Amino acid sequence: MTDLPVTPALEEIPDGEPDRIEATVDLTLRRLLARYDGRAIRRGVHPKDHGCVTATFTVADPLPETLRVGVFTTPGQVFDAFIRFSNADVDPEKADSAVEDDGVAHGSRGMAVKVLGVTGEPLVTSNLTTKYGPLNQDFLMVNQPVFAFANVEDYEALSQILLDHADDPSGFFARLGDPDPAISGRARVTGAIVKRIAAAAFQPAPASPLDNSYFGAAPFLFGEGRAMRFRARPVAPDADAAADFADPGYLRAGLRRRLSAAAGQDIVFEFQVQVRDAASLSTALPDLIENACNDWPDIPFETVARIAIPPQDADPDTPERRALCENLIFSPWNGLAAHRPLGGINRLRRLVYEISARIRKPSGTCPFSAPTPTG
């Protein structure tokens, strides 16, 4: 991490964090090797995809001068993009939602957007995602506004428990009894977030991946001296469709249904940002930047781009499209320096995503020099 600058006005790195990150990366590698045990290794999280689609990412026009940063510098500029929808659970064979005696237990979902062919100062030049081809900007999102784990210390503890207990995270909540009130307090917050995810309390469970909002769930740089949080919000979600929870792959089926039912029309998300300057964050960095369990409810979202998913030339369910979806590499650290990830969880994600990508042995032929998406 020594090759990346830290912004003192926007980050407050705890003592010992680099060692914790190194330990967590090692635990992640060991956990992947144990989980797949000689089989082809999948992503550390979000290994199950619901489908990948081509899209366009169009910068808003008009756009206030204050929001013309990084990818959003030129109003009206159109980029091609890939989008991968996914389930966060570490088991790629697990049902999209678990049907249990006392109801349906949901999980976290993902929407990863790869904006192709952006220009500007690269964030990282030594990782897998930049050495194969043109510069792209990745925006990784989940369908709740915060992460369930606050910081690197908590994620290191989780990673050790997952390794020791075959991916069962329940031991993490032994921290509820920790005599350190900071540790036990964070564990209580994590438990509340996990319960809200399982109960679809952040937003209703969708019948397809196209019918939820998705959030960056952590802060990112927004040009010099400012930070942002971002989300993608569907313009016309299908609120009347019922999810078929009896189908373990109902979200993939729902994606295909929604694409077919669009009748030749684009399916649109608004890409929106919340922006704060360093002065408004100066006395609250531990809460607003370094704790990924907290959001910014007092800051309005502003639309800076439009994501449009057109009718697809390729069926998302073909073997070729599934192979593309598996080969895609996403990282919050893939993109422009103007959108550098901030906070401990994001600093951890740089090396964790890198080791996950390396051990998967991607071909490098896609999507880094991928053909321009059609459709």
RORO-851610 format. One record per residue: residue in three letters; x, y, z of N, C-alpha, C in turn. Coordinates in pm, whole numbers, plus 50000, padded with zeros to 5 digits. Example, Ala and Ser with C-alpha at 12.3 -4.5 7.8 and 13.67 -1.06 7.14 Angstrom:
ALA513194943150780512304955050780513204967050780SER512854977550708513674989450714512905000350787
This chain:
MET500814987950000500005000050000500855012650000THR502145011250000503015022950008503015030949879ASP502535025149767502565032449641501315041149623LEU500405041149720499195049149711499215060049817PRO498855072449777498815083149876497615081449969VAL497765086950087496665087550183496325102250201THR495055105250210494605119050227494315121450375PRO495215128050449495015129750594493685136550627ALA493245145750541492005152950570490785144050553LEU490945132650487489805124050458489955109850512GLU491085106450571491275092950624492025093550756GLU491745083850842492395082950973492725068150996ILE493945064150963494315050050963494685045651105PRO494015035551157494315030851294495705024351301ASP496305024951419497565018051442497395003151415GLY498394997351350498384983051326497564978451208GLU496914987651138496054983251027496844976150916PRO498004980850872498714973550766498974958950801ASP499324956150927499534942150968498234934350965ARG497144940651004495844933951000495434930950856ILE495704940050765495384937750625496214926050572GLU497494925850604498354914750559497834901450612ALA497434901250738496914888850798495604884750732THR494744894350701493454891250639493634886050498VAL494574891450425494864886350291495324871850298ASP496194868750395496644854950413495484845750449LEU494624850150538493444842250576492524840050457THR492374850250375491514849050256492064838750160LEU493364839150136493974829450047493794815350100ARG494054813350229493894799950288492444795350283ARG491524804650303490104801150302489654796950162LEU490144803950059489784800249922490324786349886LEU491564783749924492154770649895491394759549967ALA491004762050091490254751850166488844750250112ARG488214761350075486824760750028486694752749900TYR487624754549808487494748149677488304735349666ASP489304733449749489984720549769490244713149637GLY491014719349549491394713049424490474716149308ARG489294721649335488384725549228488744739549178ALA488164743249065488394756649011487934766949114ILE488804776449143488524786349248487684797549191ARG486644801049267485744811949229486074824249313ARG485324834849293485514847149371485384844549521GLY486094852649601485994851149745484614854549797VAL483994864849741482594868249768481934870949634HIS480614870249631479844871949508480234861949400PRO480464849249433480854839649329479704835649237LYS478464836949284477304832949203476764844949127ASP476824844148995476264855148917474824852048875HIS474054862648855472704861448800472684864848652GLY473834869148600473954872448460474754885148440CYS475414886048325476144898048286475494903948162VAL475404917148159474754924048048475644935348000THR475464939247876476104951147824475204963147852ALA475814974847857475074986947892475804999147838THR475175010647852475855023347831475805031247961PHE476835039247982476965047748101477135061948048THR476115070248063476095083548003476135094148112VAL477135102848105477265113748202476105123448183ALA475525127948294474375136948289474715149848215ASP473725155148145473865167748073472505174748076PRO472415186248142473495194148203473955187948335LEU475135192248378475705187748505476415199648568PRO476115202648695476785214048760478305212548757GLU478985223648748480445223648741481055216348860THR480435217448976480985211349097480965196149093LEU480185190349002480085175748992480865170248872ARG481555178648800482305174148682483705169448725VAL483745157248775484955151548835485185137648778GLY486435134348745486775120748704485955115948586VAL485285104748603484455099148496483385109048450PHE482985118048540481865127048513482325140648461THR483545141548409484115154448370483365160748253THR482925152648158482335157948034480855154748027PRO479975164548048478535161848040478155155947904GLY477305145847910476815139547787477715128647732GLN478915126647787479805116447734479215102547757VAL479325094047655478755080747660479865070347662PHE479825061247759480765050247769480005037147752ASP480645027247691480125013647696480465007647833ALA479694997647874479904991748006479454977248008PHE480034969748100479554956548137478974957448278ILE477934949648305477374948948439477224934248478ARG477674931148599477524917648655476624918448778PHE475524910948776474644909848891474974896848965SER474914897149099475444885749174474804884249311ASN475064872649372474734869849511476014870549594ALA475934876749711477134878649791477594866049863ASP476694856449884477054844549961478294837849904VAL479144832549992480394826449947480174813149875ASP478994807149889478704794249826477994796549693PRO478644793849580478014796349450476854787049419GLU476714776349495475614766949473474394770049559LYS474494779649647473404782549739472254789349667ALA471014786449711469844792749652469904807849672ASP469284815149578469294829749586468704834649717SER467654828349763467064831049894466684817649956ALA466944816250084466694803550152465254802950202VAL464514792850158463154790750204463214782250331GLU462794788050444462884781350573461494780150635ASP461394772450741460084770150805459444783150852ASP460274792650896459714805050949459734816450848GLY459924813150720459884823450617461054822350521VAL461314833250451462374833850351463514842350404ALA464714836750402465914844150443466644849050318HIS466744861950306467374867850188468874869850213GLY469554874750113470974877450127471324890250056SER472574894150066473044906049999473244903149850ARG472894912649765473044911449620474064921749571GLY474604919349453475594928649399475294933149258MET475724945149227475704950749092477074956949070ALA477874950948983479214956148955479224961748814VAL479564974448802479544981448673480984984248631LYS481334979948511482664982748455482474992448339VAL482865005048362482765015448260484035014848176LEU483875012648046485015009647959485625022247898GLY486955022047888487665032247810487625046147869VAL487715047448002487745060748063489135066648046THR489235079648065490525086448052490805094248180GLY492075095548211492495102748330493665095748396GLU494015100048516495125094048589494695080748649PRO495375069648614494995056748672495245056348822LEU494375049348891494515047849035495655038449070VAL495695026849006496725016749029497215012148893THR498515010948875499045006748746499694992948750SER499724986848869500454974348883499554962248906ASN498214964048899497354952748930496874945648804LEU496174934748821495744926748708494814934248614THR494014943148669492984949248586493504960048494THR494694965348517495204975648428496284970548333LYS496914959448364498044955548278497594949148147TYR496314945448137495854938648017495294947947909GLY494984960347939494374968347834493974982147880PRO492974987947813492575001747840492095003747984LEU492135016248025491705019748160490185019248169ASN489685012148268488255011348295487995016348436GLN486745020148464486355024248598485315014548650ASP485615008148762484684998848824483915005748937PHE482605003748939481755007949050481094995449105LEU481514990949224480964978949287479924982949389MET478764976449383477654980349470476934968149525VAL476274970049639475424959949700474064966149727ASN473074957649756471714963049767471334967149909GLN472334971249987472054978050112473054989650124PRO472695000350194473525012550189474795012050269VAL475005001550350476205000450433476734986150426PHE477994984550465478554971250482478224966150622ALA478254952950637477914947150767479084947550865PHE480304949750817481484949750904482164963350895ALA482454968851012482814982951021484224985950971ASN485184977251003486574980950980487444968550961VAL488734970750944489654959750916489764950351035GLU489744955551157489824946951275488684936751276ASP487484941351252486344932251251486434922251136TYR486884926851021486934917650906488034907250922GLU489134911050988490164901151018489604890351111ALA488844894651213488234884951305487264875851231LEU486444881551143485514873451064486274863450978SER487334867950914488094859250823488694847450897GLN489184849651018489734838651098488624828651134ILE487464833751170486334825051206485864816951086LEU485774823150970485364815950849486354804850814LEU487644807650832488654797350805488554785950906ASP488364789151032488344779051137487064770751140HIS485974776451084484664770051098483964768050963ALA484764765150860484214761150729483154770750680ASP483474783650682482614794350628481374797150712ASP481314792150833480214795550923480594808251000PRO479874819550978480274832151041479704834251181SER478904825051231478174827651354479094830251473GLY480294824651473481224826851583481624841351599PHE481444849251495481794863451505481034870151620PHE479824865251646478984872151744479334868651889ALA480374860551907480944859352041481514872752086ARG481784881451989482314894652021481284903452094LEU480034899252092479024906452168479354906652318GLY480074896552364480454895752503481824901252533ASP482474907552436483814912852457483774924152560PRO484714924452654484714935152755485014948952697ASP485604949552577485854962452513484544967352452PRO483984978352502482684982952452482704986652304ALA483854990652252483934993852109483724981252025ILE484354970252066484224957651992482804952052004SER482274951452126480934946052145479884954852078GLY480104967952080479154977152016479114975251866ARG480284973551804480314971151659479644957951625ALA479854947751709479224934851685477694935851689ARG477164944151780475724946151786475214952551657VAL475944962351608475544969051484475584959151368THR476654951151362476754941051256475574931451261GLY475244926751381474104917651394472814923751344ALA472604936551374471384943351330471354944651178ILE472494947551116472554948750971472284935350905VAL472914924750957472714911350900471234907350908LYS470584910351020469154907151034468314914950934ARG468664927550913467904935650817468084930450675ILE469294925850642469524920050509468684907450492ALA468704898650592467964886050582466464888250570ALA465964898850632464534901550630464124910850516ALA465064914050426464794923450317464234936550371ALA464814941150482464304953050548464874965950491PHE466034965350425466584977550366465744982050247GLN465274972350168464354974750058463714961350023PRO462534961549960461834948949932462674939449847ALA462514926449873463214916449792462744917449647PRO463654918449551463234920249412462894907049345ALA462054907849242461794896149158462884894249054SER463664904749030464804903848938465884913248988PRO467134911448945468204920548989468014934848940LEU467134936848843466924950148787465964958648868ASP465444953248978464364959849050464754964649190ASN466044965149221466534970749347467484982249318SER467664990749420468765000249417470024993549472TYR471184998449429472464993049473473355004549517PHE474185001949620474955012549685476445008949690GLY477295019049676478725016949693479075013049836ALA478255016849933478315012350073479585016450147ALA480385024950089481595030150153481955043050080PRO482785051450141483145064150077484285062749976PHE484295071949881485315072549776485675087249753LEU486875089449701487295103049668486415108449555PHE486155121449561485435128149453486225140449415GLY487385138049351488285149049321489005153649446GLU489715164449435490565169149545489725174349662GLY489975168749783489385174149905487915171049926ARG487345161749848485935158249866485765143049863ALA484715138549927484415124249930482985122149880MET482745110249824481395106949776480995093149824ARG479705090949831479085077849833478175077449711PHE477985065449654477205064949529476195053549532ARG475215054649443474215044149428473705043949285ALA473115032649245472385031349118470935028449153ARG470015036849104468605035849140467775032849015PRO466995021949014466205018848894465115029248874VAL464955033648750463965043948719462555038148720ALA462385026048670461045020048661461095005448706PRO461305002948836461334989048884459954982648870ASP459964969548851458704962148840458264958248981ALA457504967049043457104964949182456014954549197ASP455344950949087454224941549095454624927049075ALA455834924649023456254910848997456534903549127ALA456174891049133456404882849253457624874049233ALA458494873749333459674865249327459284850649349ASP459854841949269459584827549282460664821449371PHE460484822549503461504818149596461734803049590ALA460794795549535460984780949523462054777449420ASP462364786849330463394784849230464724789449288PRO465704780549307466974784749368467734794949284GLY467394796049155468044805949069467054816249017TYR466104820449103465024829049054465504842749007LEU466634847449057467094860549014467674860048873ARG468314849248836468744847748696467514846948605ALA466534839048647465304837948568464604851448560GLY464594858948671463974871948673464684881948583LEU466004881148577466764889848487466364887348342ARG466294874748303465914871448165464494875848137ARG463604873948235462214878048215462104893048194ARG462794900748278462714915348267463314920348136LEU464404914148092464994918147965464044915347850SER463334904047858462384900547752461144909447757ALA460694912547878459474920247895459664935047862ALA460914939547849461164953647820460714957647681ALA460414947647595459844950247462460664960247382GLY461974958047382462844966347301463254979447365GLN462804982247486463144994747554464334992647649ASP465125003247668466215002647764465675001647907ILE466374994247990466124994348134467145003748196VAL466665013348273467495024748311467675025648462PHE468925028348502469265032048640469815046248639GLU469475054048740470165066748763471365064048852PHE472515069148811473715068048895473845081148971GLN473835080249104473755092149188474875092249293VAL475245104349334476295105949434475845115049548GLN476365112349667476355121649779477775126949791VAL477945139849811479285145849815479435154149941ARG480575152350010480935160350126482345165550108ASP482635177250163484005182350157484735178950286ALA486045180950283486885177050396486485184450524ALA486055197050510485685204750630484505198350702SER483535193250626482345187350689482645173650750LEU483785167950716484165154750766485245155350875SER485835166950894487085168050971486955162951114THR485785164551175485635160251314484955146751327ALA484705140051213483925127651218484495116751130LEU485795117051104486385106851017486165092551067PRO486315089751198486095075951242484685070851212ASP483695079651218482315075451195481925075751048LEU482305086150976481785088450842482675083150730ILE483945080650759484855075050658485345061250700GLU485795059750824486465047450865485515036550916ASN484245039650936483275029650981482305026750867ALA482455015250802481655011950684480235007650718CYS479895007350848478515004450888477655017050893ASN478245028750871477515041450878477315047150738ASP476135052950715475895060050590475765074950617TRP475325082550516475205097150529473755101150503PRO472845098450594471435100850566471085115650550ASP471965124550594471665138850588472085145350456ILE472735137850367473245143450242472395138550125PRO471805147550045470965143149933471805136949822PHE471195127649749471815122049629471555131149510GLU472545132349423472425140049299472765130949181THR471985131649076472195123048959473345128348874VAL474335119848847475485123848767475625115548639ALA474865104748626474975096448507473725087748492ARG473595081848375472465073048343473025059948291ILE472605048948355472985035648308471805030048231ALA472015026448107470945021048023471335007047976ILE470484997348005470684983547962469754981047843PRO470294980147723469444978547604469074963947582PRO468214961147485467994947147447469344940647415GLN469534928547463470844922147453470974913947324ASP472084916047252472364907747135472684893447175ALA473244891947294473604878447342472764875147464ASP472194863247466471434858447581472384857347701PRO472064863747815472944862847932473144848547983ASP472344839147934472424825447984473224816047894THR473804821047785474584812247699475894808547766PRO476494797147728477794793447787478844804247764GLU478824810747649479814821047620479664833047712ARG478414837447736478204848847823478504845147968ARG478204832748006478524828348143480044828148163ALA480784823748060482244823548070482784837748082LEU482214846948004482624860948014482384866148155CYS481224862948208480864867848342481844862648446GLU482274850048432483214844248528484594850348513ASN484994853948390486344859248367486484873948404LEU485384881148411485474895248447486144896948584ILE487014906748593487644910248720487174924348757PHE486594925548876486184938448927486954941549054SER487234954249075487854958649199487504973249220PRO487204977349344486994991549370488244999849345TRP489394993149333490655000049306490985000449158ASN490094996249072490314996848929489615009248875GLY490385019348837489765031348784490655043548797LEU490035054848820490725067648820491115071948961ALA492245079148969492695084349097491675093949158ALA490875100449074489865109849123488785102949205HIS488675089549192487655081949265488285071449356ARG489415074849417490125065349502489265060849619PRO489215047849647488475043149764489045048749893LEU488175051449988488555057150118488095048050231GLY488795048550343488395041150462489025027450471GLY489025021950592489725009450619489234997650538ILE487914995650529487404984350452487834985450306ASN487824997550252488284999250114489784997050101ARG490565001150199492004998450191492264983350195LEU491484976250274491594961650278491194955550144ARG490154960750082489634954749959490674954749845ARG491564964449846492544964849737493314951649728LEU493904947249839494744935249835493924922449839VAL492774922649906491924910749908491384907749768TYR490934918049696490444915849560491584911449469GLU492764916849492493904913049409494254898349427ILE494304893549551494664879449571493574870449517SER492314874449530491214866549476491324865549324ALA491654876649259491794876449113492984867849070ARG494094869049141495284861449101495064846449114ILE494424842249221494264827849243493234821949149ARG492344830249097491374825448998492014823048861LYS493204828848839493924827048713493084831348592PRO492664843848589491894848548474492734848348348SER492064847248235492774846048108493454859048068GLY492904870248111493464883048070493004887647935THR492194879547866491744883447733490424890847736CYS489764890947850488464897447860488214900648008PRO487744912548041487234922747951488234933847923PHE489474931947960490404943347958490694948147817SER490684938947720490764943247581489534938047509ALA488404938347580487174932347530486634940047410PRO485934933147321485284940247212484224949647267THR483954960347193482924969647235481604962447248PRO480894963847360479604957147375478624961747268THR477764952847227476724956247131475374954847196GLY474384960447134473034959447185472574972347248
